[in-house]
């Protein structure tokens, strides 16, 4: 019996072909396996029971491989002897099946630490189960010759491991050792050579101990490293990087060191130890670090080493270090030596670099644990790219997201590919980085792909989409938020709660507190938070006093700045339903935070203020129009800001439950940037589950604007499939929120 199979999913660069060869040998089967543009092709021949067993076990290949689809058909018997791994087949339609970059496995770290091992202290040690993939790949199918490792011919010992079916490095494309692989070097910030090899690592560690800023060439780009205990070093990094207060992530050598800095539950520890090695946000212990690492923040971003180089540096230092993106605040992460010198002049005192090129930039992923599950806040190194089944995807679509936290997406032929985080599009460098990512995605799904974008005309992504000279589809912001959650969970329809800072609504006003019933037919707006004016428009995004003036004007509160109150009452003041701006107003009202130096800072402070308040009961509200004014007036009279914050969160959760009950919803999707708030998610989920309503929460896809592109692709693909340019239900017939 002979069978031919096409396997799709994460099946290239993860030791899948060697696994197939070992499995065939175990079952006494002959045949062959090779990488193709869209996955892996296998032909297997032998006794029928063994062939059937092979098919079943291939579908359950061990991590990091993940089989999404396996299709088999009968083939003519050939009678060849043995099973072989063939050269990859280039050409033909390509689909991205290369996994994210993976942290070093336990076996590789053991070699790095073993004094007698051939790869002792070698910072580029990896095998078929770990190491960089996405950031090395130059093309598909995944092979060494189509990666940045092509510049490093294997020595005889590495070549033997690469060919040995019994070795875990068989067909490990990034394989290298000190004899044949990349090497380290240490330079000044101006590019003057200081040391190479082991001396470079020791020199870098010494620089950090002296309080200097070290630029480290990581997996997906350069990172800036300083002693996290040193107030002076952290302050210098903030001034040079232009990052006032936004928390820094901290790198530690191992789990016990992480436990010393943060309270970690079982799920948080599992996320830290996972092959993705993301930044995990956990409750800070408030000890052992400089005050400037995460000022005023109850949570701390902690990470374990993402590469052998990080492992070696962390072990040598023995103390926590800030490890943040190698860029000026708002720019993309730098990937090359020349780029560091050009874009980061005067930032780094020393540069620890190497000669393995980075093909694609990739920031670290960020997750937090909510309702017992790790949830992605930033899709980056270790978690992205993500390849998901998408039965709704037909003709090629490339979606470009919004303006903030942009992460584009490509969809075609039953699959959707989520590209890692690009960033905010305020600067030219970030917009250029998005252009590079879009070109890469068009190379995957086809040059003539339709571009899906936000309906806002002034977003950087919108302008990029319009400049492509291709057909494009606009999708309203909050429709895309809900659609992204549905797409991730494979659902067709739900009541979506899309709460965020701001997004353009179909009526031309600023939305942000929306309830949308979404289905493949479109989106119907069925409820929204009571609108209020913003004093100064966009300036209110960083000034909670302006938000408070608008809230005070509606709720009849005293104490708002008279000048701002007059602006809010002006007929020219823009009106919004934004839940995010409502959070900012309440944070200012309670004296928790008036001004924000980064997006979401006031809302985070309000969430953290509720820590320790325990379970709270909601303030009163008018459920017919979702009027928050009674709750805000009651919060103003509550003596304890922590209790007031907890009750405000409970009130919002009760509003969601009230709308869901009124609409007789069976499924509710919670999405948008406000649902990064763990307290809001927990309170709202509990209120819905108590009523027997199933809750959908983003998991692998960020709830904020980093997930918009998936929703845009979902909506655009539906429209293209129906032959409709616009969605008939996208806000159609809804009253204006300006009332």
N, C-alpha and C positions, 0 to 999 in steps of 0.2 A: 504494500500500500504506500502511495506517495501523496503528500499533501503540500500545497503551496499557500503560504500565509503572508498577509500584509499587516504589520503591527504599527499602530500609531499611539502617540503619547510622549512621555519623557523616556525615550529609548535610545538616545544617542549620547555618548559621553558618560555613561553610567555603568559600564561593564555589562551591558545587556548582551552583546554578541558573545563574549566569553561565557556568560551564564548559559546561553543557548547551546554553545559547544559542549560545555560540561554536562548539561542535562542530556544531550543527545548521546554522549559517550556512556553515561550511566544507564540509559535505556537501550543501548546497542542499536542506535539508529544512524543512518548515513544521511548526507545532504549538505546544505550550505546556508550561510547567512551573510547578508551584506546590508550596509546602510544605503538608503535611498533618500532623495530629496524630501519625501513626505513621511519618513519613518524607517522601518526595517522590513526587508523581505527575507522570509525563511522558506526553504524547501527541505522536507524531512521524509525519509523512507524507511520502512521496516514493517514489523508485525503490527497488525491493526491495533491491538490493545496498547502497545507501547506508543504508537503515534497519537492515539487519543489521550493518553496520559501526558505526553509531551505538550499537546495543545492546552490542556487544563493547567499545567504547571507554568507554562509560559505566561499565561494570563495573570498569574500571581507572582510575577518576578519580584525579587526582594528590592527594598529601597536602596538607593535613591531612584531606581527605575519606577515608572508608573505607567501601566498599560491602560490607555483610554479606550482603544478599539482594536479588536483582532478579527480579521475576516479570513476564512480558510476555504479552499476549493480543491477538488481532486486534481491530480496531475499524473502524467505518464511516468511509469517507473523507469529509472535509469540504471539501477544496479551498481552504482559506484561504491567504492570502499571508503569508509570513514566520513567524518563531518568536518568541513573546513570553513574558516572565516575568510571571506573574499574582500577584495578591495572595494571601497565604496563607489557607488555609481553617482556620478555628477550629472547635472543637467536635468531637464524635466521640471515639472512644477514642484516648488520647494515649500515646505512648511517647517516652521521653527520647532524642532523637537529637542533642542539642546537644553539641559537643565540649568538652573541657577548655579552660581558659584557656591561650593560647599566647604564648610570648615574642616580642618584636618581631622581625620578619624583617629581613634585611640591607637591603632597599630602604627600609623605614621608618626604620631607624637611620641610613641615609645621608642621608635628608631631615632628620632631627633634627640631624645634625652639619653640614649644609650651610648656611652663613651666609646664602645668598641664597634658600633655600627658604621656601615659605609656612609650613611647619611647623617651621622652625628652632627648636630647644630647646623644642618643645612636648611636654610629658610625657604626653599622651594620644593620641599618633599611633598609628594602626593601619590595617589594610587587610583585605581578605577572607581573607588568608592568615595573619593573626596578630592578637594582641590578646585581651582578655577576652571570654568567652562565658558560661560557666557562672555566674560570679559576678555577671553583669548580668541574667540571664534571670529574668523574673517569671512566665512562662507559656509554653505551647506553642500553635501552632508558633512557632518562633523568628523574631521580627520586632522592629524597633526599638520599635514601639508597645507591645510586651510585654516591655520591658526598662527598666532604670533610665536609659537614654539617651533615653527618651521626653520627658524634661524639657528636652531641649536641641534645639530645632528647627534643622534644617540651614540654613546660610547659602547663598546662591545658588551659590557656588563648590563647596561640598561637595555640594549637590544635583545639580550638573552631573556631578561625578565619580561619584556614586551611580547615575546613570542611564546613564552612558557604557559601552557594551559593551567598548570598548577599554581601559578604565581598570581597574587592579587593585582599585579600591575600588567597583566596581559591586556594588550590593546588600550592601555591608559595613555591617552594622547599627550598629556602634559608631563609625562615621565622625564625625570632629570636627576642628576647627581652632581656633586662638586666637580667631577671631571669634565662633564659635558654640558651642564646647564647654566642658567643665569647666575650672576654674581652681584654682590653688594658693593656699594661705594658710598662714602660720606663726603659731602661737599659743604662749603659755606653757603650762605643764602645767595651769594653772588656767583656761585658755580665754580669756586676754586676747590680743587681736589684736596682732601685731607687724609683719607685712608680708604682701604679696600678690604673685602672679605670680613674675617672675624674682627679685625681691628676697627672696621667701619661700624659694626654693631656695638662694640665696646665704647667707641667714641660717641655714638648717638646716645647711649645710656648715660654717659658722663655729662653730656650737654643737658639732658633733662634733669639730672641731679643738681646741676648748677643753676637751675631755674630758667633755662633758655627755652625758646620755642623751636620744636623740631618738626620739620615737614617730613612725613613718612610716606613712601610710595606703597600704598596698600593694594588690595585686590582690584578695586574698581576705580581707583584714583588716589590722589594724595590726601593725607589727613594731617591735621595739626595736633601735636602732642605736647602737653606740659604736665608738670607735677600737680595733681589735683589737690594736694594738701597745702600748696604754696599760694597764699593770697596774692603776692606780687606777680607771680608767673601767670596766674589766671587773669588778673587785671590787665597785664600787658597783652595777653592774647585777645581779650575782649576789645581793647582799644585798637589794636592792629587789624583785627578782623572786621571791626565795625559792628559788633554784635553786643548790644547794650545789656540785655537781661535774659534773653532766651536761654533756657537751660542747656548746659553742655552734657553730653554723654560721658560716662566714665568706663574705662577699660581696666579690668582686673585679671589676674593670672588664672584664677580658678574659682570654683563655687564657694568654698569657705570664705574667700576674700569678698565675694559678692554678698554673702550673708552678713558680713560685718558692716556693710553699708546700707542694706535694705532688708525690710521684712519680706521674705519670699515664701509664697505658698507652693504647693506641689506643681501646679500648672506653670507658674512662673519659672521655677527651676527647670522644668522640662523644656520650656521654650529657650532658656539660656543654653542648655546643653544640646539642643537640636542641631542637626547639620547646617541649618541656616545661620546659626549664631547671630540673631538679630539684636538690636538694642531693645531691652525689655524695660518698660516703665513699671516701677514698683514703689511701694511706700518707703520713703527714706527714713533711716534711723536718726538722721540729723547729726551724725558724729563722723569724725575722721576725714572730713573734706573742708576745703576752703569755702567760706560763705558765698563767694562769687560763682561757684560751680552751678548751682540751681537756686538763685536767690528768691525767697518767698514762695518756694514750691514744695509741696508736700510729697511729690513723687520725684524719683531719680531714675534717669536712664542708665542702665547697667549693661555691659556687654562682656563676653568672654572672647578670647583670641579667635579671629576669623581666618588666620593663616599661621603657618609655622613661624613666620617672621614676627607677627604680633606675639606669639607664644614665647619666643626667645627673648624679645625685648621686655615683656611683662615679667618673666622669670628673673631676668637680670636686675630689674629695678626693685621688685618686691614691694611696691606700693602702688596705689591707684593713680591712674593718669587720665586727664582729659583727652579724649580722642574724638575730634570733630572734623567735619569736611574741610578739605584744603581749598578754601576759596575766600573771597571777600563776601560779606553777608549779602545774599541775593544773587550771586553769580553761580554758575555750575562748578562742580568740583573739577580741579585741574588734573590732567592725566599724564602729562609729559614734562620732562625736565625744563625744556625751554618755556613751556607754558607757566610753570611755577615761577621762573625768574621774571617773566613778562607781566604776569597777572598778580603776583604776590610780592612785589618789591618791598623790602623792609618788614615783612611779616615774620618770616622764618630766620632764626639765627643759624640753623644747620639743616641740611637736607640729607636724609638717608634714602637713597634711591637704588635702582638696579637696572639691568639692561634687558629685562623682559617687557616688551611693549604692551600697553593696555589698548585693546582694540575698541572697547566700548566703556564709557564712564558709567559708574554705578555707585550711588550713595548707599550707605548702610540702611537696611530695613529697620523699621520701628514697629513694635507690637505692644499691646497691653492685654491683660487677661480680664475679661468681663463675663459675668455669668458662667464662670468655670471654663471658658474657652479662650485661647489666644486669638486676638483679632488684629488684623493689619491696620496700622495707621499710615505707614509709608511703605510702598512696595519698592524694595531695593535689594541690595546684595544679599543673597541667600534665599530670598523668596521670589524674586522676579528674574526673568520673565515667567509668566504663568500661562500655560496652555490649557484651555478648558473646552469641553464639548459644548457645541452651540447649535442645536438642531435648527434654530431660527436663521442661522447665517447662510446666505446663498451667494449672491454676487459680491465681489470684493468691496469692502468698506474699510477705510482708515479714519478713525475718530481721533480728534486732537484735543479734547477736553475743554477747559475754561481758560482762566487767566492765572489762577493760583494752584500750586501743588500739582502741576500738569504731569500726567502720565498717559501717553497715547495708547491706542488699541488698534489691532487689525482683526477683521473678521471675514471669513470666506469658507464655503464648502463644509459647513458643519463644525467649524472650529473658531475659537477666538483666542487671540494672543494679546496678553496684557504686558506692555513694555514697562520697564522700571521707571521710577520717579525721575522727571526732568527738573521740575522746580517751578518757581514763580516767574512770570514773564515780564517783569518790570524792566529788566536790563537787556541790552542787545545780545550779550553773550548767551543768556538763557533762551532767547528767541532763536538764535542760531542753533543752539543745542536741540531745540524742538525740531527745527528743520532737518537736522541730521537724523534724528529718530524717525521722523515721518518718511524720509527717503529710505531708511532701512526697512520699514514696514511695507512700503510700496514695493520694495524688492522682494518681499516675502509673498505678498498676495497678488501682485500685479501692478504694473505702472499706471493702468487706467482705472484704478480703484476710485470709487466715489468717496469724497471727503465729508465726514459728519462733524459739525461744529456747534458751538453755543450760539443762541440767537442774539447775544449781545454784540453790537456792531464794532465796539471799540476794544474787545479783548485781543491780546496778541495772537492767540490761536485762531481767532476769526480772520484776522488780516492775513495770517499765513495760509489758511484754507482758501481764501479768495484769491491769493496770489498764485496758486498752483495751476490755474488755467484748466482745472478739471471741474466736473459737475460736483456740486456740494449741496448738502441738506442741513438745514438749521434745526436744532432741537432745543426747546426751552429748558432752562437750567434745572428746575425742580422735577420736571418730567424725567429728565436724564438721571437724576439722583435715585428716584424710585425704580426706574427701569434697570439700573445697575444692580440693585438688590435682587430684583426678580430674575435677572439673567444669571447671577451667581448661583441662585438656588434652583434654577430650572423651573420657575413658576411662571404661569401665564397671566395672572391677575391678582391684585390685592389692593387694600386700602393703604396708601403710602403716606407716611408722615415725613415730610421733607423740611427740616428745620436747619437753617444756617445763617450766615451773616447777611448775604444779599445775593439776589439773582434776578435777572430781568423776567418779568411775567408777560404773558401774552397781551395784557392790557396796557403795557408800557410802563408800569410802576414797579417799585422795588419789592419783590416778594422775599419771604424767608421764614414764614410760619405756616406752611401749607399742608392741607389734607387733600390728596389726589387719589381718585379711583383710577387705577392704571390697568390697561389690558392691551392686547395687540391692536385694538381699534383706536387707542389714543389715551388721553388723560383728561378726566373731568374733575374740576376743582369743586369740592363739596363743602369745605370749611376752611377757615383761616383765623389766625390770631387777630385780635382787634388792632387796626392800624394806629400808628402814632407818627407825628412829624419828627423829622431830624433837623436839628439846628446846625446848619452848615453842611448838610449832605454828606459827602464822602469823608469829611474831616471827623465825623462822629465815629468812624471805624476805629479810631485810636483815642478818642476822648469821651469817656463815659459820662462826663458832665453834660455834653451835648445830647446824648441819648436820654439822660435823666430829665433834661429840660422838656423834651418832647413828651415823655411819659408823664411828667408833672402837669403839663398843659392839658392832657387828656384826663388824668386821674384827680385833678384838683389838689395836688400836693403843694405844700408850702416849702420854702427853703431852697428852691432852685435858683441858679444865677439869673438875676433879672435880665441881663443883656441877652443871655442864651434863651431865656424864656420868651423874650420878645421875638427872637429869630424863629423859634419854634412856632409861635402864633402867627407869623407872617403868612399871608396867602401864597407866597412863593416857596415856602418850605416843602420839601419833598416828603411824601408819606410812605411808610413801610409797614409790613407785617412781620418784620424780622425777629425771630426768636433770639438770634445772636445779639442783636442790639438791645433787646429786652434784658438779656443777661447782663450786658454792660451797664445798663441803667440801674439795675438792682444792685450790682456790685458797687456802684458809686453811691447809691442811696444808703447802703449799709456801712459805708466807709471802708469797704474791703479793698477796692481798687478804683481809682478815678481815671488814670491814664494807662494806656497800653503801649509798650514798645515793640510788641510783636502780635500777630494775629491770634486772637483767642485768649490773651493773657488775663483779662478781667474775668472772663467766664471760668477759666481754670482756677483763679483765686476764689471765686464764689463757690465752686465745687469743693475746693480744699477747706473752705471755711466750715462746710457742713460735716467734715470729718469728726467723728466722735459724738455727733449729735444724736446718733441712733435713729430708730424708726420715727418718722414724723408724720403728722396728719396734715392734710392740705388746708390752706386758707379757702375761704369761699370765693366763688366766681360765678358769673352768669354763663351757663352752658349753652344758651341759645346762640350767643354771638362770640363765645370764647373771650369774654371780657376779663382781662387780667387786672383791671384797675382796683377792684376790691381787695385782691390779694396784695397788691403793691402798697395800698394804704395800710393794710394790716401789718405788713412786713416793716413799714416805717415805725410802727408803734411797738414792735417786738424788741424787748430789751437786749437780747443776746443775738449778735449777728450770726453765730453758728446755727442757732435754732431757727432764725428767720430764713437763712439760706436753705436749710433742710426742708422747711415747710414750703418754700417757694418751689423747690424741685418736686416735692410731692404734689403741689398744685398743678404743675405742668403735666405730670403723669396722669393725674385725675382728668384733666382736659382731654388727653388722648383717649383714655378709656371711655369718656362720655361720648365722644364723637364716634368711636368704634361701635359702641352699643347702639347709638342712634341710627347708624348706617347698617346695622346688623352684619358687621364684617366678620368673616370667619378667619381671615388671614390679614395681618397688619405688618407692613415693612417699615422699620425705623431707620431713617437714613439722613444724610446731611451732616455738616460739621458739628452741629450741636450734639449729635449722638456719638461723638468721641468722649463725651462726659460720662464716666462710668456710673456716677450716682443717678443721672437722668435715665440711663439705659436700664439700670437695675430697678428703679422705682417704676418705670413705665412698663417694663416687661412683666413685673410682678402684678401690676394692676390689670394687665391684659390677660395673663394666664389665669388669674382668679375668675375671670369671666368666660373661660374656656376658649379664648381667642389665641390662635397660633401666631407666634411672633417670628418674623424674619429679621435677622441682624446681619450686616456685612461681616464676613469672616476673612476670606483671602483678599478681598477687595476693600480699599479704604472707604469709610463712610463719607468722608469729606470730598473735596473737589478732585482728589486723586483717583476717585472712582467714576467721575463723570463720563469719561470716554467710553467705558463699557456700556453705560446706559445710552449714550448717543448712538453707538453701534447697533444696539438692540432695536432702538426706535427706527433708525435709518434703514436697517435691513428689512424690517416689517413694511416700511413704506415702499421700498424698492420692490419687494415681493408682491405688493398689491398694486403696483404701478401708480401710486399716489405720491405726489411731491410733498404734500403737507398732511399732517395728521388731523382728521376732522374733529377730534375731541380735545385738542391741545388748548385747553382754557376756553374753548368756544362756549359762548352763552353764559359764562360766569360773570357775576356782578363785579364792578370795580372795587378793589380794596380801599379806595380813597373815601368811599361813601360820602 
